[in-house]
């Protein structure tokens, strides 16, 4: 197990290094500049480039940024909030995006497991058809469409929750964004749970469990759900990352000052440090979650760990 963990951690570190390098190359190739003010002369722009070290070669800037990043220094903002530390900008917004994403993950997982389980247990019935239709509906429609529907009917018409984020009502303000984001994971998890549960229910050892006279509810929770977890964890990992970091469009709809909105602003203003930092935070969370998923594989099914160690 130790060898397996070290290997996965080293791969994750190498992946993050490559991602950071690619981000730097993309920002270098991006047209425009963080200093697009028409009032600035070319000489003034050159002074600003020299001040922030942007006149240095890409390789020098990359390794300087890498060294500073390891100490928690992500540079300063060039345009959005001039000379303000980017690390503080991300820190102030990250927890809000994570709260919304975490709530969406919890809701999506619960609703998805319920829908998928009910559909599998009521296979080939109208209940199965209804649950499957809801799943297809949730996958097909983007989250921002659900966000707009919730804004109009729940917030505007019924006035149950605020339309835009209100710092004075932080809990009420994150309910609708979380619901909008939870539709897609609900649908994805429901489909995987239904498919895997049907395979498990039709397996030979479940027939043996039934022959022993074990009660249905005990069979479902002790045998069927447990053996359906691995594929669900596979799809839950990437979903969790996307939701924890928030949806940029949904944050825009509800006016949420999260990391997604900060990333959009960073791209619009060509604020290099902000854009790279936000994108790297997304990547870091994705790699960490996928690392956790790999570790969970090893605990849930030792055969996976043994196979990967053998390779």
C-alpha positions as a printed NumPy array, in Angstrom:
array([[  0.   ,   0.   ,   0.   ],
       [  2.881,   2.378,   0.826],
       [  4.439,   1.923,  -2.617],
       [  1.063,   2.508,  -4.25 ],
       [  0.524,   5.756,  -2.293],
       [  4.006,   7.133,  -3.059],
       [  3.558,   6.408,  -6.76 ],
       [  0.168,   8.168,  -6.912],
       [  1.497,  11.198,  -4.996],
       [  4.518,  11.556,  -7.301],
       [  2.277,  11.353, -10.37 ],
       [  0.013,  14.036,  -8.878],
       [  2.969,  16.387,  -8.222],
       [  4.27 ,  15.91 , -11.768],
       [  0.785,  16.577, -13.149],
       [  0.506,  19.857, -11.229],
       [  3.928,  20.952, -12.51 ],
       [  2.895,  20.319, -16.121],
       [ -0.427,  22.122, -15.591],
       [  1.336,  25.204, -14.224],
       [  3.724,  25.225, -17.174],
       [  0.846,  24.941, -19.661],
       [ -0.996,  27.8  , -17.933],
       [  2.064,  30.018, -18.283],
       [  2.423,  29.172, -21.966],
       [ -1.273,  29.871, -22.594],
       [ -1.063,  33.261, -20.872],
       [  2.041,  34.085, -22.921],
       [  0.166,  33.325, -26.149],
       [ -2.984,  35.17 , -25.084],
       [ -3.445,  38.45 , -26.988],
       [ -3.566,  41.714, -25.082],
       [ -1.927,  42.941, -21.911],
       [ -2.944,  43.609, -18.284],
       [ -2.075,  47.259, -18.946],
       [ -4.587,  48.13 , -21.649],
       [ -5.294,  51.637, -20.455],
       [ -5.222,  53.903, -23.525],
       [ -3.835,  56.742, -21.396],
       [ -0.603,  54.844, -20.813],
       [  2.263,  55.549, -23.184],
       [  4.581,  52.819, -24.439],
       [  7.295,  54.069, -22.079],
       [  4.943,  53.84 , -19.106],
       [  3.887,  50.345, -20.111],
       [  7.551,  49.339, -20.362],
       [  8.131,  50.653, -16.828],
       [  5.159,  48.641, -15.546],
       [  6.436,  45.501, -17.266],
       [  9.825,  46.033, -15.651],
       [  8.242,  46.716, -12.24 ],
       [  6.331,  43.433, -12.201],
       [  9.078,  41.416, -13.907],
       [  7.018,  40.787, -17.039],
       [  9.963,  41.834, -19.215],
       [ 11.911,  38.768, -18.094],
       [ 12.089,  35.612, -20.248],
       [  9.25 ,  33.134, -19.787],
       [ 11.518,  30.49 , -18.217],
       [ 12.778,  32.951, -15.584],
       [  9.25 ,  34.131, -14.774],
       [  7.978,  30.565, -14.548],
       [ 10.537,  29.363, -12.033],
       [ 10.282,  32.604, -10.065],
       [  6.519,  32.15 ,  -9.846],
       [  6.956,  28.466,  -8.916],
       [  9.376,  29.356,  -6.105],
       [  7.067,  32.08 ,  -4.765],
       [  4.016,  29.855,  -5.065],
       [  5.595,  27.215,  -2.83 ],
       [  5.719,  29.86 ,  -0.088],
       [  2.092,  30.87 ,  -0.63 ],
       [  2.857,  33.951,  -2.747],
       [  0.742,  34.038,  -5.933],
       [  1.819,  37.552,  -6.886],
       [ -0.33 ,  40.667,  -7.029],
       [ -3.252,  41.701,  -9.188],
       [ -2.345,  43.905, -12.153],
       [ -5.788,  45.16 , -13.136],
       [ -8.739,  43.938, -11.033],
       [ -7.453,  45.133,  -7.66 ],
       [ -4.071,  46.69 ,  -8.363],
       [ -1.168,  45.523,  -6.196],
       [ -3.478,  43.461,  -3.957],
       [ -2.131,  39.958,  -3.167],
       [ -3.825,  37.354,  -5.359],
       [ -3.554,  34.736,  -2.608],
       [ -5.796,  36.872,  -0.387],
       [ -8.248,  37.46 ,  -3.259],
       [ -8.582,  33.709,  -3.839],
       [ -8.708,  32.922,  -0.115],
       [-11.531,  35.418,   0.468],
       [-13.637,  33.828,  -2.285],
       [-12.663,  30.159,  -2.167],
       [-14.584,  29.233,   0.987],
       [-17.807,  30.701,  -0.413],
       [-17.472,  28.679,  -3.635],
       [-16.611,  25.57 ,  -1.619],
       [-19.663,  25.961,   0.627],
       [-21.967,  26.149,  -2.374],
       [-20.192,  23.275,  -4.104],
       [-20.171,  21.09 ,  -0.999],
       [-23.891,  21.62 ,  -0.452],
       [-24.517,  20.785,  -4.122],
       [-22.421,  17.596,  -3.789],
       [-24.377,  16.478,  -0.722],
       [-27.743,  17.196,  -2.349],
       [-26.744,  15.623,  -5.668],
       [-25.361,  12.493,  -3.994],
       [-28.424,  11.965,  -1.817],
       [-30.951,  12.611,  -4.595],
       [-28.891,  10.565,  -7.082],
       [-28.629,   7.542,  -4.8  ],
       [-32.336,   7.65 ,  -4.034],
       [-33.345,   7.963,  -7.702],
       [-30.898,   5.298,  -8.878],
       [-31.813,   2.844,  -6.118],
       [-35.558,   3.253,  -6.642],
       [-35.148,   2.883, -10.431],
       [-33.108,  -0.314, -10.018],
       [-35.478,  -1.886,  -7.486],
       [-38.487,  -0.998,  -9.674],
       [-36.838,  -2.095, -12.909],
       [-39.039,  -1.999, -16.036],
       [-41.883,  -0.243, -14.228],
       [-43.315,   3.255, -14.614],
       [-41.252,   4.309, -11.585],
       [-38.081,   3.237, -13.387],
       [-39.138,   5.165, -16.488],
       [-39.892,   8.297, -14.435],
       [-36.567,   8.179, -12.563],
       [-34.63 ,   7.543, -15.787],
       [-36.41 ,  10.444, -17.499],
       [-35.498,  12.771, -14.637],
       [-31.871,  11.631, -14.947],
       [-31.786,  12.294, -18.703],
       [-33.46 ,  15.662, -18.125],
       [-30.846,  16.619, -15.528],
       [-27.898,  15.645, -17.733],
       [-29.234,  17.352, -20.86 ],
       [-29.987,  20.805, -19.447],
       [-27.102,  23.065, -18.313],
       [-26.996,  24.184, -14.697],
       [-27.354,  27.858, -15.614],
       [-30.777,  27.101, -17.135],
       [-31.901,  25.605, -13.826],
       [-30.395,  28.663, -12.131],
       [-32.514,  31.022, -14.248],
       [-35.663,  28.951, -13.624],
       [-35.069,  28.967,  -9.873],
       [-34.348,  32.7  ,  -9.974],
       [-37.652,  33.454, -11.675],
       [-40.053,  31.068,  -9.953],
       [-38.582,  30.534,  -6.494],
       [-36.816,  33.848,  -5.866],
       [-38.796,  36.372,  -7.945],
       [-42.307,  34.91 ,  -7.882],
       [-42.414,  33.117,  -4.537],
       [-39.77 ,  35.334,  -2.884],
       [-38.52 ,  32.409,  -0.784],
       [-34.832,  33.184,  -1.312],
       [-32.835,  36.228,  -2.469],
       [-32.162,  36.492,  -6.202],
       [-28.647,  37.9  ,  -5.789],
       [-26.124,  36.988,  -3.135],
       [-26.707,  38.94 ,   0.059],
       [-23.873,  38.999,   2.613],
       [-26.449,  39.671,   5.347],
       [-28.236,  36.407,   4.465],
       [-25.344,  34.048,   3.629],
       [-27.183,  30.76 ,   4.237],
       [-30.341,  31.68 ,   2.318],
       [-28.219,  33.078,  -0.53 ],
       [-26.44 ,  29.792,  -1.27 ],
       [-29.514,  27.523,  -1.351],
       [-30.637,  28.278,  -4.91 ],
       [-27.11 ,  28.154,  -6.437],
       [-26.518,  24.811,  -4.718],
       [-29.831,  23.444,  -5.998],
       [-29.039,  24.607,  -9.535],
       [-25.632,  22.915,  -9.407],
       [-27.019,  19.712,  -7.863],
       [-29.226,  18.748, -10.849],
       [-26.356,  17.492, -12.996],
       [-24.661,  15.324, -10.311],
       [-28.066,  13.984,  -9.292],
       [-28.684,  12.784, -12.829],
       [-25.177,  11.359, -13.339],
       [-25.084,   9.512, -10.021],
       [-28.625,   8.177, -10.511],
       [-27.693,   6.655, -13.866],
       [-24.542,   5.011, -12.515],
       [-26.252,   3.715,  -9.377],
       [-29.131,   2.234, -11.401],
       [-26.811,   0.552, -13.897],
       [-24.473,  -0.899, -11.262],
       [-27.27 ,  -2.019,  -8.966],
       [-28.957,  -3.892, -11.8  ],
       [-25.681,  -5.721, -12.518],
       [-25.234,  -6.587,  -8.855],
       [-28.867,  -7.659,  -8.379],
       [-28.535, -10.087, -11.287],
       [-25.264, -11.589, -10.047],
       [-24.956, -15.139,  -8.702],
       [-23.943, -14.257,  -5.164],
       [-27.054, -12.083,  -4.694],
       [-29.138, -15.116,  -5.648],
       [-27.272, -17.002,  -2.94 ],
       [-27.985, -14.217,  -0.427],
       [-31.684, -14.38 ,  -1.299],
       [-31.638, -18.17 ,  -0.943],
       [-30.293, -17.792,   2.6  ],
       [-33.417, -15.83 ,   3.482],
       [-31.708, -12.516,   4.284],
       [-34.202,  -9.676,   4.414],
       [-34.377,  -7.393,   1.389],
       [-33.397,  -4.15 ,   3.138],
       [-30.357,  -5.828,   4.759],
       [-29.335,  -7.334,   1.417],
       [-29.571,  -3.949,  -0.305],
       [-27.537,  -2.014,   2.268],
       [-25.   ,  -4.744,   3.124],
       [-24.344,  -6.22 ,  -0.309],
       [-25.875,  -4.386,  -3.256],
       [-25.007,  -0.757,  -2.423],
       [-21.498,  -1.58 ,  -1.229],
       [-20.624,  -3.428,  -4.416],
       [-22.003,  -0.557,  -6.489],
       [-19.754,   2.068,  -4.875],
       [-16.62 ,   1.906,  -7.062],
       [-18.149,   3.187, -10.34 ],
       [-20.075,   5.82 ,  -8.364],
       [-16.885,   7.058,  -6.684],
       [-15.295,   7.249, -10.138],
       [-17.899,   9.683, -11.432],
       [-18.238,  11.484,  -8.089],
       [-14.586,  12.593,  -8.036],
       [-14.613,  14.937, -11.062],
       [-18.145,  16.094, -10.231],
       [-17.061,  17.031,  -6.727],
       [-14.167,  19.157,  -8.016],
       [-16.367,  21.078, -10.414],
       [-18.941,  21.759,  -7.729],
       [-16.509,  22.593,  -4.919],
       [-14.882,  25.261,  -7.025],
       [-18.278,  26.487,  -8.101],
       [-19.745,  27.094, -11.531],
       [-18.599,  30.333, -13.127],
       [-21.876,  30.873, -14.976],
       [-24.057,  30.069, -11.952],
       [-21.969,  32.416,  -9.809],
       [-22.491,  35.078, -12.46 ],
       [-26.272,  34.498, -12.483],
       [-26.623,  34.846,  -8.72 ],
       [-23.946,  37.529,  -8.343],
       [-21.848,  35.342,  -6.044],
       [-18.358,  36.731,  -5.344],
       [-16.681,  33.335,  -5.684],
       [-13.602,  31.941,  -7.412],
       [-15.514,  31.307, -10.648],
       [-16.483,  34.966, -10.98 ],
       [-12.918,  35.988, -10.129],
       [-11.582,  33.751, -12.901],
       [-13.962,  35.317, -15.432],
       [-12.843,  38.798, -14.415],
       [ -9.185,  37.76 , -14.57 ],
       [ -9.613,  36.567, -18.161],
       [-11.541,  39.69 , -19.176],
       [ -8.872,  42.04 , -17.795],
       [ -5.88 ,  39.882, -18.827],
       [ -4.842,  39.806, -15.179],
       [ -2.205,  37.087, -15.521],
       [ -1.643,  36.278, -11.857],
       [ -5.351,  36.106, -11.081],
       [ -6.112,  33.88 , -14.076],
       [ -3.22 ,  31.499, -13.464],
       [ -3.908,  31.29 ,  -9.73 ],
       [ -7.631,  30.546, -10.103],
       [ -7.015,  27.97 , -12.832],
       [ -4.265,  26.351, -10.768],
       [ -6.527,  26.168,  -7.7  ],
       [ -9.115,  24.367,  -9.851],
       [ -6.428,  21.965, -11.076],
       [ -5.022,  21.416,  -7.583],
       [ -8.438,  20.496,  -6.211],
       [ -9.076,  18.18 ,  -9.154],
       [ -5.759,  16.357,  -8.714],
       [ -6.196,  16.066,  -4.927],
       [ -9.724,  14.676,  -5.244],
       [ -8.655,  12.183,  -7.904],
       [ -5.767,  11.135,  -5.644],
       [ -8.24 ,  10.536,  -2.828],
       [-10.418,   8.527,  -5.235],
       [ -7.432,   6.349,  -6.169],
       [ -6.67 ,   5.761,  -2.495],
       [-10.315,   4.877,  -1.817],
       [-10.128,   2.353,  -4.657],
       [ -7.329,   0.585,  -2.823],
       [ -9.355,   0.347,   0.381],
       [-12.692,  -0.594,  -1.199],
       [-11.285,  -3.163,  -3.599],
       [ -7.709,  -4.397,  -2.823],
       [ -7.566,  -6.056,  -6.249],
       [ -7.239,  -2.615,  -7.867],
       [ -4.306,  -1.701,  -5.615],
       [ -2.557,  -5.023,  -6.276],
       [ -3.017,  -4.653, -10.047],
       [ -1.616,  -1.111, -10.09 ],
       [  1.29 ,  -2.046,  -7.827],
       [  2.093,  -4.926, -10.15 ],
       [  2.266,  -2.562, -13.107]])
